[in-house]
Amino acid sequence: MTQPKNISALMCELSVALAELSEKMSNLSVTLENSFLESDAPETAALMEAARETIDKARGS
């Protein structure tokens, strides 16, 4: 019978798994952002303009 892992080993495994998940989510975010920016949909242009206006307003305040 195998010895149950101690809490420290489990926390270490969890930390590694969360770091890997974080990296994968970051990569996914970049991929989705690039896909959005490369899209030719009219909604993309409207959203980009709205984002620019919001950034300009934030800078002005």
N, C-alpha and C positions, 0 to 999 in steps of 0.2 A: 504494500500500500504506500502511495506517495505521501510525503509530508505536506500538509497545507502551507501555502505561502504566507509569510508574515506580512503585516500591513505595510511595512516599508517597501517591500518588493512590489506589492500591488500598487502602491502609490507611484512608484517609479515607472511601472508599466503604463499606468494611467497618464502620467506626465508625458511620456514619449508618444502615446497615442494621441493626446490632445495637441501636442506640437505638430505631429504629422497632419492631423485634421485641420489645424490652423493654416498650415502651408497650402494644403489642397484647396481650402476655402478662399485663400488669397489668390491663388492661381485662377480659380473659377471666376472670382470677381473681376480680375484683369481681363480674362477671356470674354466675359459678358460685356464689360465696358467697351472693349475694342470692337466687339460685334455690333454693339449699339451705335458706336461712333461711325462705323463703316456702313451702316444701314442707310439706304436712300429713301426710306419711308418719310412722308411729309410730317408725320408725328415727331420724327427725330429732329427735324429743323425747328419745329415749334417748341419742343422741350429744350433744345439747346439755347434758343433765344430767351425762353423763360429763365433758364439757369443763369445766363449772362446778366439779365436784368436783376435777378436776386443777388448775384455777386456784386454788381455795381451798387445796388442799394445798401448792401452790407458795408461796402467800402466807404460809402458816403456818410454813413452815420457815425 
